C-alpha cells in the first residue's frame, strides 16, 4: 500500500467511498449523497488552500480510502487549527490504512505551520474514538444532540492533537 496525493482522476472512487459512508454510517452528518460537481468543488477548494487530499492505494492501484484536512473555522484567529477527515472503503476498515492516512497528514500540517488538528467523531463510534486516541488525540469536549441522522439525535465528540514541532508560539507574520 502507498499513500499519495489524490489526482483529479481519483475523484469518482473517492466520492463512491464518501457516499457509502454517508449512506451507512454516522461518521458524516449528511443525509444525501454528494454529486460529482459538489465533490469536485470540495477537491478544488482544498488544493487552492494548499491543503492535502491523500489516498491509500493498494498494489493493484485500487484506492482504499482518503484523508484530508481543512480550516477548522473561517475566522483568522483559527488559522493555526485544522480539522481532518478520513474515510475508507468497507473492505479496508480495521487494517491500519486509516492510521497511515491520518499519520501522513501530520507532517503536511506541520509544514503549513499548523499548531493543532481537530477530529469530530460521532460519540457512539467508539472504534473511531479509540482510533484517534491511539494516534495521540485527546477528547476535549462533547456536544450533545447537535446532529440528527437515521431518525435519532447524535452527540459529537471533539478530539484534538497538537502537531509535533509546531512550537508553543505562533509564527511571526509581517
VEXMAR-673329 format. One line per field, with one value per atom (N, C-alpha, C, O, CB): residue number from 1; atom name; x, y, z. Coordinates in steps of 0.05 Angstrom, whole numbers. Glycine has a CB too. Example, Ala and Ser with C-alpha at 12.3 -4.5 7.8 and 13.67 -1.06 7.14 Angstrom:
<sites>
torke = 1; 1; 1; 1; 1; 2; 2; 2; 2; 2 $
tordren = N; CA; C; O; CB; N; CA; C; O; CB $
x = 264; 246; 264; 285; 226; 257; 273; 258; 268; 282 $
y = -114; -90; -66; -66; -89; -45; -21; 1; 23; -12 $
z = 156; 156; 156; 169; 181; 142; 143; 157; 161; 114 $
</sites>
This chain:
<sites>
torke = 1; 1; 1; 1; 1; 2; 2; 2; 2; 2; 3; 3; 3; 3; 3; 4; 4; 4; 4; 4; 5; 5; 5; 5; 5; 6; 6; 6; 6; 6; 7; 7; 7; 7; 7; 8; 8; 8; 8; 8; 9; 9; 9; 9; 9; 10; 10; 10; 10; 10; 11; 11; 11; 11; 11; 12; 12; 12; 12; 12; 13; 13; 13; 13; 13; 14; 14; 14; 14; 14; 15; 15; 15; 15; 15; 16; 16; 16; 16; 16; 17; 17; 17; 17; 17; 18; 18; 18; 18; 18; 19; 19; 19; 19; 19; 20; 20; 20; 20; 20; 21; 21; 21; 21; 21; 22; 22; 22; 22; 22; 23; 23; 23; 23; 23; 24; 24; 24; 24; 24; 25; 25; 25; 25; 25; 26; 26; 26; 26; 26; 27; 27; 27; 27; 27; 28; 28; 28; 28; 28; 29; 29; 29; 29; 29; 30; 30; 30; 30; 30; 31; 31; 31; 31; 31; 32; 32; 32; 32; 32; 33; 33; 33; 33; 33; 34; 34; 34; 34; 34; 35; 35; 35; 35; 35; 36; 36; 36; 36; 36; 37; 37; 37; 37; 37; 38; 38; 38; 38; 38; 39; 39; 39; 39; 39; 40; 40; 40; 40; 40; 41; 41; 41; 41; 41; 42; 42; 42; 42; 42; 43; 43; 43; 43; 43; 44; 44; 44; 44; 44; 45; 45; 45; 45; 45; 46; 46; 46; 46; 46; 47; 47; 47; 47; 47; 48; 48; 48; 48; 48; 49; 49; 49; 49; 49; 50; 50; 50; 50; 50; 51; 51; 51; 51; 51; 52; 52; 52; 52; 52; 53; 53; 53; 53; 53; 54; 54; 54; 54; 54; 55; 55; 55; 55; 55; 56; 56; 56; 56; 56; 57; 57; 57; 57; 57; 58; 58; 58; 58; 58; 59; 59; 59; 59; 59; 60; 60; 60; 60; 60; 61; 61; 61; 61; 61; 62; 62; 62; 62; 62; 63; 63; 63; 63; 63; 64; 64; 64; 64; 64; 65; 65; 65; 65; 65; 66; 66; 66; 66; 66; 67; 67; 67; 67; 67; 68; 68; 68; 68; 68; 69; 69; 69; 69; 69; 70; 70; 70; 70; 70; 71; 71; 71; 71; 71; 72; 72; 72; 72; 72; 73; 73; 73; 73; 73; 74; 74; 74; 74; 74; 75; 75; 75; 75; 75; 76; 76; 76; 76; 76; 77; 77; 77; 77; 77; 78; 78; 78; 78; 78; 79; 79; 79; 79; 79; 80; 80; 80; 80; 80; 81; 81; 81; 81; 81; 82; 82; 82; 82; 82; 83; 83; 83; 83; 83; 84; 84; 84; 84; 84; 85; 85; 85; 85; 85; 86; 86; 86; 86; 86; 87; 87; 87; 87; 87; 88; 88; 88; 88; 88; 89; 89; 89; 89; 89; 90; 90; 90; 90; 90; 91; 91; 91; 91; 91; 92; 92; 92; 92; 92; 93; 93; 93; 93; 93; 94; 94; 94; 94; 94; 95; 95; 95; 95; 95; 96; 96; 96; 96; 96; 97; 97; 97; 97; 97; 98; 98; 98; 98; 98; 99; 99; 99; 99; 99; 100; 100; 100; 100; 100; 101; 101; 101; 101; 101; 102; 102; 102; 102; 102; 103; 103; 103; 103; 103; 104; 104; 104; 104; 104; 105; 105; 105; 105; 105; 106; 106; 106; 106; 106; 107; 107; 107; 107; 107; 108; 108; 108; 108; 108; 109; 109; 109; 109; 109; 110; 110; 110; 110; 110; 111; 111; 111; 111; 111; 112; 112; 112; 112; 112; 113; 113; 113; 113; 113; 114; 114; 114; 114; 114; 115; 115; 115; 115; 115; 116; 116; 116; 116; 116; 117; 117; 117; 117; 117; 118; 118; 118; 118; 118; 119; 119; 119; 119; 119; 120; 120; 120; 120; 120; 121; 121; 121; 121; 121; 122; 122; 122; 122; 122; 123; 123; 123; 123; 123; 124; 124; 124; 124; 124; 125; 125; 125; 125; 125; 126; 126; 126; 126; 126; 127; 127; 127; 127; 127; 128; 128; 128; 128; 128; 129; 129; 129; 129; 129; 130; 130; 130; 130; 130; 131; 131; 131; 131; 131; 132; 132; 132; 132; 132; 133; 133; 133; 133; 133; 134; 134; 134; 134; 134; 135; 135; 135; 135; 135; 136; 136; 136; 136; 136; 137; 137; 137; 137; 137; 138; 138; 138; 138; 138; 139; 139; 139; 139; 139; 140; 140; 140; 140; 140; 141; 141; 141; 141; 141; 142; 142; 142; 142; 142; 143; 143; 143; 143; 143; 144; 144; 144; 144; 144; 145; 145; 145; 145; 145; 146; 146; 146; 146; 146; 147; 147; 147; 147; 147; 148; 148; 148; 148; 148; 149; 149; 149; 149; 149; 150; 150; 150; 150; 150; 151; 151; 151; 151; 151; 152; 152; 152; 152; 152; 153; 153; 153; 153; 153; 154; 154; 154; 154; 154; 155; 155; 155; 155; 155; 156; 156; 156; 156; 156; 157; 157; 157; 157; 157; 158; 158; 158; 158; 158; 159; 159; 159; 159; 159; 160; 160; 160; 160; 160; 161; 161; 161; 161; 161; 162; 162; 162; 162; 162; 163; 163; 163; 163; 163; 164; 164; 164; 164; 164; 165; 165; 165; 165; 165; 166; 166; 166; 166; 166; 167; 167; 167; 167; 167; 168; 168; 168; 168; 168; 169; 169; 169; 169; 169; 170; 170; 170; 170; 170; 171; 171; 171; 171; 171; 172; 172; 172; 172; 172; 173; 173; 173; 173; 173; 174; 174; 174; 174; 174 $
tordren = N; CA; C; O; CB; N; CA; C; O; CB; N; CA; C; O; CB; N; CA; C; O; CB; N; CA; C; O; CB; N; CA; C; O; CB; N; CA; C; O; CB; N; CA; C; O; CB; N; CA; C; O; CB; N; CA; C; O; CB; N; CA; C; O; CB; N; CA; C; O; CB; N; CA; C; O; CB; N; CA; C; O; CB; N; CA; C; O; CB; N; CA; C; O; CB; N; CA; C; O; CB; N; CA; C; O; CB; N; CA; C; O; CB; N; CA; C; O; CB; N; CA; C; O; CB; N; CA; C; O; CB; N; CA; C; O; CB; N; CA; C; O; CB; N; CA; C; O; CB; N; CA; C; O; CB; N; CA; C; O; CB; N; CA; C; O; CB; N; CA; C; O; CB; N; CA; C; O; CB; N; CA; C; O; CB; N; CA; C; O; CB; N; CA; C; O; CB; N; CA; C; O; CB; N; CA; C; O; CB; N; CA; C; O; CB; N; CA; C; O; CB; N; CA; C; O; CB; N; CA; C; O; CB; N; CA; C; O; CB; N; CA; C; O; CB; N; CA; C; O; CB; N; CA; C; O; CB; N; CA; C; O; CB; N; CA; C; O; CB; N; CA; C; O; CB; N; CA; C; O; CB; N; CA; C; O; CB; N; CA; C; O; CB; N; CA; C; O; CB; N; CA; C; O; CB; N; CA; C; O; CB; N; CA; C; O; CB; N; CA; C; O; CB; N; CA; C; O; CB; N; CA; C; O; CB; N; CA; C; O; CB; N; CA; C; O; CB; N; CA; C; O; CB; N; CA; C; O; CB; N; CA; C; O; CB; N; CA; C; O; CB; N; CA; C; O; CB; N; CA; C; O; CB; N; CA; C; O; CB; N; CA; C; O; CB; N; CA; C; O; CB; N; CA; C; O; CB; N; CA; C; O; CB; N; CA; C; O; CB; N; CA; C; O; CB; N; CA; C; O; CB; N; CA; C; O; CB; N; CA; C; O; CB; N; CA; C; O; CB; N; CA; C; O; CB; N; CA; C; O; CB; N; CA; C; O; CB; N; CA; C; O; CB; N; CA; C; O; CB; N; CA; C; O; CB; N; CA; C; O; CB; N; CA; C; O; CB; N; CA; C; O; CB; N; CA; C; O; CB; N; CA; C; O; CB; N; CA; C; O; CB; N; CA; C; O; CB; N; CA; C; O; CB; N; CA; C; O; CB; N; CA; C; O; CB; N; CA; C; O; CB; N; CA; C; O; CB; N; CA; C; O; CB; N; CA; C; O; CB; N; CA; C; O; CB; N; CA; C; O; CB; N; CA; C; O; CB; N; CA; C; O; CB; N; CA; C; O; CB; N; CA; C; O; CB; N; CA; C; O; CB; N; CA; C; O; CB; N; CA; C; O; CB; N; CA; C; O; CB; N; CA; C; O; CB; N; CA; C; O; CB; N; CA; C; O; CB; N; CA; C; O; CB; N; CA; C; O; CB; N; CA; C; O; CB; N; CA; C; O; CB; N; CA; C; O; CB; N; CA; C; O; CB; N; CA; C; O; CB; N; CA; C; O; CB; N; CA; C; O; CB; N; CA; C; O; CB; N; CA; C; O; CB; N; CA; C; O; CB; N; CA; C; O; CB; N; CA; C; O; CB; N; CA; C; O; CB; N; CA; C; O; CB; N; CA; C; O; CB; N; CA; C; O; CB; N; CA; C; O; CB; N; CA; C; O; CB; N; CA; C; O; CB; N; CA; C; O; CB; N; CA; C; O; CB; N; CA; C; O; CB; N; CA; C; O; CB; N; CA; C; O; CB; N; CA; C; O; CB; N; CA; C; O; CB; N; CA; C; O; CB; N; CA; C; O; CB; N; CA; C; O; CB; N; CA; C; O; CB; N; CA; C; O; CB; N; CA; C; O; CB; N; CA; C; O; CB; N; CA; C; O; CB; N; CA; C; O; CB; N; CA; C; O; CB; N; CA; C; O; CB; N; CA; C; O; CB; N; CA; C; O; CB; N; CA; C; O; CB; N; CA; C; O; CB; N; CA; C; O; CB; N; CA; C; O; CB; N; CA; C; O; CB; N; CA; C; O; CB; N; CA; C; O; CB; N; CA; C; O; CB; N; CA; C; O; CB; N; CA; C; O; CB; N; CA; C; O; CB; N; CA; C; O; CB; N; CA; C; O; CB; N; CA; C; O; CB; N; CA; C; O; CB; N; CA; C; O; CB; N; CA; C; O; CB; N; CA; C; O; CB; N; CA; C; O; CB; N; CA; C; O; CB; N; CA; C; O; CB; N; CA; C; O; CB; N; CA; C; O; CB; N; CA; C; O; CB; N; CA; C; O; CB $
x = 17; 0; 18; 39; -19; 9; 23; 3; -20; 38; 13; -2; 9; 33; 0; -9; -1; -22; -44; 4; -14; -33; -54; -48; -19; -79; -101; -98; -87; -128; -108; -108; -138; -155; -92; -142; -169; -182; -206; -168; -168; -179; -187; -200; -160; -179; -186; -213; -224; -165; -224; -247; -272; -286; -254; -276; -300; -299; -319; -303; -276; -273; -275; -288; -246; -262; -263; -292; -301; -245; -307; -335; -351; -369; -346; -346; -360; -356; -374; -351; -331; -325; -340; -353; -294; -339; -352; -382; -395; -346; -394; -423; -432; -454; -433; -415; -422; -422; -439; -402; -403; -401; -426; -438; -376; -435; -459; -483; -499; -464; -486; -509; -511; -533; -509; -488; -489; -479; -482; -472; -468; -456; -464; -476; -426; -457; -460; -433; -430; -472; -413; -387; -389; -373; -367; -409; -414; -443; -461; -407; -448; -476; -490; -504; -476; -487; -502; -523; -520; -483; -546; -567; -566; -574; -594; -557; -558; -530; -512; -573; -527; -501; -493; -510; -501; -467; -457; -456; -453; -429; -459; -456; -428; -413; -477; -420; -392; -384; -361; -388; -403; -396; -390; -371; -420; -406; -402; -375; -360; -424; -369; -344; -320; -299; -344; -322; -301; -295; -272; -308; -316; -312; -297; -278; -339; -304; -290; -261; -244; -303; -255; -228; -212; -190; -227; -224; -210; -205; -184; -227; -225; -221; -198; -182; -247; -195; -172; -146; -127; -175; -144; -120; -112; -89; -122; -132; -127; -117; -102; -152; -126; -118; -91; -79; -139; -80; -54; -57; -37; -36; -81; -86; -86; -94; -113; -76; -73; -100; -117; -53; -102; -122; -105; -93; -145; -104; -87; -104; -126; -69; -93; -107; -88; -63; -116; -100; -85; -91; -115; -93; -70; -73; -60; -37; -61; -74; -62; -43; -40; -83; -30; -11; -22; -7; 2; -49; -62; -72; -86; -85; -66; -75; -103; -114; -73; -115; -142; -141; -126; -156; -158; -159; -176; -199; -171; -165; -177; -189; -206; -158; -180; -190; -177; -159; -187; -185; -174; -174; -190; -188; -157; -156; -150; -139; -135; -157; -152; -155; -163; -172; -148; -156; -162; -154; -133; -177; -185; -187; -182; -211; -194; -196; -217; -238; -205; -210; -228; -251; -275; -214; -245; -265; -254; -230; -271; -271; -262; -250; -240; -284; -250; -240; -210; -198; -253; -196; -167; -155; -133; -157; -169; -158; -155; -141; -176; -168; -166; -147; -147; -193; -131; -114; -93; -82; -101; -87; -67; -79; -65; -49; -105; -120; -134; -147; -141; -131; -145; -162; -157; -124; -182; -199; -195; -196; -229; -190; -184; -208; -228; -160; -207; -226; -211; -191; -249; -222; -211; -234; -250; -188; -235; -256; -245; -227; -279; -255; -244; -267; -290; -230; -259; -278; -283; -266; -266; -307; -314; -294; -288; -341; -283; -264; -237; -220; -261; -232; -206; -206; -184; -198; -228; -230; -218; -219; -259; -205; -193; -167; -159; -212; -153; -128; -104; -83; -132; -107; -85; -83; -65; -60; -101; -99; -107; -95; -118; -128; -136; -113; -109; -161; -99; -77; -56; -45; -65; -49; -29; -38; -22; -24; -64; -74; -74; -66; -103; -82; -82; -54; -47; -99; -37; -9; 5; 23; 6; -2; 11; 2; 15; 3; -20; -28; -12; -9; -58; 0; 14; 37; 39; 24; 55; 77; 68; 80; 98; 46; 35; 24; 29; 12; 11; 1; 24; 24; -17; 45; 68; 82; 89; 88; 84; 97; 82; 93; 100; 56; 39; 37; 23; 11; 52; 53; 28; 22; 55; 15; -9; 0; 20; -28; -16; -9; -25; -15; -14; -50; -67; -86; -94; -83; -93; -112; -135; -132; -98; -159; -184; -196; -195; -204; -208; -225; -252; -254; -212; -273; -300; -312; -314; -318; -319; -327; -354; -360; -305; -371; -397; -391; -376; -414; -404; -399; -404; -392; -415; -422; -429; -408; -408; -456; -390; -370; -345; -325; -363; -347; -325; -300; -278; -334; -303; -279; -264; -239; -287; -278; -264; -252; -230; -284; -265; -253; -227; -207; -273; -227; -203; -181; -158; -209; -189; -171; -156; -132; -186; -171; -159; -141; -120; -181; -150; -133; -106; -86; -148; -106; -82; -63; -38; -88; -74; -58; -50; -37; -73; -57; -48; -69; -63; -23; -92; -114; -125; -126; -136; -134; -148; -176; -180; -132; -194; -221; -221; -211; -241; -233; -233; -261; -265; -218; -281; -308; -329; -323; -311; -353; -376; -398; -405; -385; -410; -432; -457; -460; -428; -474; -497; -518; -524; -510; -529; -551; -549; -567; -576; -525; -521; -525; -528; -493; -527; -532; -558; -567; -509; -569; -593; -591; -588; -619; -592; -590; -602; -601; -560; -613; -625; -647; -649; -604; -661; -684; -675; -691; -704; -651; -642; -623; -609; -630; -622; -603; -575; -572; -611; -555; -527; -510; -512; -516; -493; -474; -447; -440; -470; -433; -408; -385; -387; -409; -364; -341; -319; -313; -331; -308; -284; -259; -257; -285; -240; -215; -193; -196; -211; -171; -151; -123; -117; -153; -105; -77; -60; -65; -71; -40; -21; -2; 7; -6; 5; 23; 51; 60; 19; 65; 93; 110; 108; 104; 127; 145; 133; 146; 156; 107; 94; 102; 97; 64; 114; 123; 100; 76; 138; 106; 85; 76; 53; 95; 92; 85; 78; 90; 108; 58; 52; 75; 91; 26; 77; 98; 94; 71; 99; 116; 114; 107; 118; 141; 87; 79; 82; 78; 49; 89; 93; 67; 67; 113 $
y = -24; 0; 25; 26; 0; 45; 70; 93; 91; 75; 114; 138; 159; 163; 148; 171; 191; 213; 211; 178; 235; 257; 248; 234; 282; 255; 249; 265; 287; 254; 253; 266; 269; 255; 250; 286; 291; 265; 261; 310; 247; 222; 203; 182; 207; 209; 193; 201; 186; 196; 224; 235; 216; 215; 261; 202; 185; 163; 157; 172; 151; 130; 142; 130; 115; 164; 177; 184; 181; 203; 195; 202; 177; 178; 216; 155; 130; 122; 114; 107; 124; 117; 136; 127; 119; 162; 182; 177; 178; 210; 173; 169; 143; 142; 169; 122; 98; 104; 94; 75; 120; 128; 144; 140; 145; 163; 178; 160; 163; 199; 141; 123; 104; 96; 108; 95; 73; 79; 62; 51; 103; 108; 136; 152; 106; 141; 168; 182; 202; 167; 173; 186; 214; 231; 169; 217; 243; 249; 233; 241; 273; 281; 293; 313; 301; 280; 287; 266; 242; 288; 274; 255; 246; 223; 267; 263; 258; 255; 268; 280; 238; 235; 261; 276; 211; 264; 287; 279; 256; 296; 299; 293; 300; 314; 309; 291; 295; 325; 332; 283; 342; 371; 382; 397; 386; 375; 385; 375; 389; 375; 350; 338; 351; 354; 308; 357; 370; 397; 405; 372; 412; 438; 434; 450; 452; 415; 409; 404; 415; 385; 387; 380; 404; 409; 358; 420; 444; 464; 477; 457; 467; 485; 477; 493; 486; 451; 441; 447; 456; 410; 442; 446; 476; 483; 436; 493; 522; 532; 551; 537; 520; 528; 517; 523; 519; 499; 486; 463; 454; 506; 452; 430; 404; 402; 434; 383; 357; 342; 344; 340; 326; 305; 281; 280; 311; 261; 238; 213; 211; 234; 194; 169; 146; 149; 166; 124; 100; 82; 77; 86; 72; 56; 29; 28; 70; 7; -19; -25; -9; -41; -48; -55; -58; -57; -81; -61; -63; -36; -34; -83; -14; 13; 19; 40; 15; 3; 8; 26; 22; -19; 47; 66; 53; 45; 93; 53; 41; 61; 55; 24; 86; 107; 133; 135; 99; 154; 180; 196; 190; 196; 216; 234; 262; 266; 225; 281; 309; 325; 315; 319; 351; 370; 396; 402; 373; 412; 438; 457; 449; 438; 481; 501; 491; 481; 528; 495; 488; 508; 500; 487; 533; 555; 576; 578; 567; 591; 610; 636; 653; 617; 641; 666; 665; 643; 671; 688; 689; 678; 667; 717; 680; 671; 640; 630; 679; 626; 597; 587; 563; 585; 605; 598; 577; 566; 623; 572; 551; 525; 506; 561; 522; 498; 487; 502; 504; 461; 447; 424; 414; 437; 417; 394; 373; 379; 402; 349; 328; 310; 310; 311; 295; 274; 251; 254; 284; 227; 203; 184; 180; 190; 172; 153; 130; 134; 167; 106; 82; 66; 67; 64; 52; 33; 11; 5; 20; -1; -20; -43; -51; -32; -53; -75; -67; -84; -88; -41; -31; -24; -18; -7; -25; -16; -37; -61; -12; -27; -44; -57; -77; -65; -46; -58; -39; -45; -66; -17; 2; 23; 40; -13; 22; 41; 69; 89; 32; 70; 96; 109; 134; 93; 93; 104; 115; 137; 81; 101; 111; 137; 155; 89; 138; 162; 187; 208; 157; 183; 206; 213; 237; 199; 194; 199; 215; 231; 173; 210; 224; 253; 270; 210; 260; 288; 305; 329; 289; 293; 308; 324; 348; 290; 312; 328; 350; 371; 311; 344; 365; 389; 412; 353; 383; 405; 420; 445; 394; 406; 419; 437; 460; 398; 428; 443; 469; 488; 426; 468; 492; 510; 530; 484; 503; 520; 516; 533; 548; 494; 489; 479; 466; 467; 487; 481; 458; 443; 506; 455; 434; 423; 437; 445; 398; 384; 374; 363; 361; 379; 371; 348; 347; 395; 329; 308; 310; 312; 280; 309; 310; 282; 273; 332; 268; 240; 236; 247; 222; 221; 214; 199; 180; 196; 208; 198; 168; 154; 212; 157; 128; 112; 87; 123; 124; 110; 105; 118; 126; 86; 81; 72; 78; 59; 57; 49; 73; 73; 30; 93; 117; 133; 144; 134; 134; 148; 134; 147; 149; 107; 92; 96; 100; 62; 96; 101; 127; 128; 100; 148; 175; 176; 187; 196; 163; 162; 149; 157; 148; 127; 113; 131; 127; 88; 151; 169; 194; 212; 178; 194; 217; 239; 259; 228; 235; 255; 251; 228; 252; 273; 271; 283; 301; 285; 272; 282; 309; 312; 262; 329; 355; 366; 387; 375; 352; 361; 345; 332; 390; 345; 332; 352; 367; 308; 353; 370; 352; 338; 387; 352; 334; 342; 366; 332; 322; 325; 348; 364; 329; 351; 372; 361; 377; 383; 335; 323; 306; 298; 305; 302; 285; 270; 281; 303; 243; 226; 199; 191; 223; 185; 159; 160; 142; 138; 182; 187; 187; 179; 165; 197; 199; 222; 230; 173; 233; 254; 242; 220; 269; 257; 248; 268; 292; 244; 257; 273; 273; 253; 262; 295; 298; 302; 319; 322; 286; 288; 302; 295; 259; 323; 336; 324; 320; 367; 317; 306; 324; 334; 276; 327; 346; 334; 319; 372; 341; 333; 357; 371; 309; 363; 384; 372; 349; 395; 388; 379; 381; 403; 397; 359; 358; 377; 379; 330; 392; 410; 437; 455; 398; 441; 466; 488; 512; 463; 481; 501; 512; 506; 523; 527; 538; 565; 573; 540; 579; 606; 605; 590; 626; 622; 623; 636; 651; 639; 630; 643; 673; 683; 630; 687; 716; 722; 712; 729; 739; 748; 778; 793; 739; 786; 815; 829; 853; 819 $
z = 0; 0; 0; 13; 24; -15; -15; -10; -17; -42; 4; 8; -12; -13; 38; -26; -46; -48; -38; -74; -60; -65; -85; -105; -76; -79; -97; -123; -123; -84; -145; -171; -180; -169; -192; -199; -209; -217; -213; -232; -229; -239; -216; -220; -257; -191; -167; -156; -140; -146; -164; -151; -151; -132; -163; -173; -174; -153; -140; -202; -149; -129; -101; -84; -133; -97; -71; -64; -42; -70; -84; -80; -73; -56; -104; -87; -80; -51; -37; -99; -42; -14; 5; 24; -9; -1; 16; 17; 38; 6; -6; -7; 7; 17; -36; 6; 21; 51; 66; 15; 60; 88; 96; 117; 94; 79; 84; 86; 104; 61; 68; 67; 90; 98; 42; 101; 120; 148; 166; 109; 153; 180; 190; 175; 178; 214; 225; 227; 242; 254; 212; 211; 197; 203; 196; 180; 167; 171; 166; 136; 181; 187; 162; 165; 210; 140; 115; 112; 118; 90; 101; 95; 66; 59; 101; 48; 20; 8; 17; 5; -11; -24; -39; -47; -44; -41; -57; -86; -93; -47; -104; -132; -141; -126; -149; -165; -173; -175; -169; -200; -182; -183; -156; -152; -195; -136; -108; -98; -85; -90; -104; -94; -108; -96; -98; -134; -149; -137; -135; -178; -129; -116; -90; -84; -111; -73; -48; -54; -40; -34; -73; -80; -89; -80; -103; -106; -116; -94; -93; -139; -76; -53; -36; -27; -36; -31; -15; -29; -16; -10; -55; -69; -70; -66; -98; -74; -75; -48; -47; -84; -26; 1; 8; 29; 21; -9; -4; 15; 27; 8; 18; 37; 22; -1; 51; 35; 22; 20; 37; 36; -1; -3; -11; -32; -25; 8; 4; -1; 9; 29; -15; -19; -12; -14; -49; -2; 2; -22; -29; 29; -34; -59; -54; -44; -83; -61; -58; -81; -99; -56; -80; -101; -129; -148; -93; -131; -157; -166; -187; -156; -152; -160; -151; -159; -189; -134; -124; -100; -82; -117; -100; -78; -56; -60; -87; -31; -8; 11; 27; 6; 9; 27; 21; 4; 56; 36; 32; 58; 76; 10; 60; 83; 73; 51; 104; 90; 83; 108; 129; 61; 106; 127; 115; 92; 149; 130; 121; 145; 167; 105; 139; 161; 182; 175; 150; 207; 229; 229; 231; 256; 228; 227; 208; 205; 255; 195; 175; 186; 170; 157; 212; 223; 226; 231; 251; 223; 224; 250; 250; 220; 273; 298; 299; 316; 320; 280; 279; 258; 251; 274; 246; 223; 228; 210; 213; 254; 260; 268; 277; 283; 264; 271; 246; 231; 293; 242; 220; 231; 253; 200; 216; 222; 200; 176; 224; 208; 189; 184; 200; 199; 162; 157; 145; 131; 138; 150; 138; 133; 151; 156; 110; 103; 87; 70; 88; 93; 80; 66; 75; 100; 46; 34; 55; 71; 7; 54; 75; 78; 101; 69; 56; 58; 68; 74; 31; 71; 80; 110; 121; 64; 123; 151; 169; 165; 159; 190; 211; 203; 215; 218; 183; 173; 175; 164; 144; 190; 193; 171; 172; 194; 152; 130; 139; 131; 107; 156; 167; 182; 180; 184; 198; 214; 196; 201; 232; 174; 155; 142; 138; 134; 135; 121; 140; 131; 111; 165; 183; 191; 192; 209; 196; 203; 181; 187; 209; 157; 134; 133; 120; 108; 147; 148; 167; 163; 156; 188; 208; 197; 203; 230; 181; 171; 151; 148; 157; 137; 119; 135; 127; 102; 157; 174; 186; 187; 196; 195; 207; 186; 192; 217; 162; 140; 134; 125; 115; 139; 134; 159; 159; 126; 180; 204; 222; 238; 197; 219; 236; 264; 267; 223; 283; 311; 323; 339; 328; 314; 325; 304; 285; 349; 307; 289; 306; 327; 274; 295; 308; 292; 268; 309; 307; 295; 308; 332; 300; 292; 302; 297; 274; 288; 319; 318; 330; 351; 332; 317; 329; 355; 356; 310; 377; 403; 406; 423; 424; 390; 391; 376; 379; 380; 362; 346; 363; 360; 320; 381; 400; 386; 395; 420; 364; 349; 338; 339; 325; 328; 318; 341; 337; 302; 363; 386; 395; 399; 410; 397; 404; 383; 389; 407; 357; 335; 339; 337; 308; 344; 348; 373; 372; 351; 394; 418; 413; 423; 441; 397; 390; 374; 375; 375; 360; 344; 360; 350; 320; 386; 403; 406; 419; 392; 396; 400; 428; 438; 378; 440; 466; 463; 447; 488; 478; 479; 493; 515; 494; 480; 492; 496; 508; 475; 487; 492; 476; 456; 484; 487; 474; 471; 489; 491; 447; 441; 439; 419; 415; 459; 459; 438; 435; 486; 424; 406; 386; 382; 422; 374; 354; 325; 307; 356; 323; 297; 298; 319; 288; 274; 271; 246; 224; 272; 248; 225; 233; 256; 215; 213; 218; 240; 257; 225; 241; 259; 289; 306; 256; 294; 322; 325; 306; 332; 349; 356; 360; 370; 381; 352; 353; 369; 365; 324; 386; 401; 386; 373; 430; 387; 373; 393; 410; 353; 390; 407; 391; 369; 417; 404; 392; 404; 428; 397; 386; 394; 382; 360; 385; 398; 390; 393; 411; 407; 374; 375; 368; 348; 356; 384; 377; 357; 359; 402; 337; 316; 327; 335; 290; 327; 337; 321; 296; 335; 335; 322; 315; 304; 297; 323; 316; 336; 330; 315; 359; 378; 394; 388; 365; 415; 432; 422; 429; 460; 407; 398; 368; 353; 403; 360; 332; 316; 328; 327; 291; 275; 273; 274; 246; 270; 267; 238; 220; 275; 235; 208; 206; 225; 202; 182; 177; 171; 167; 154 $
</sites>
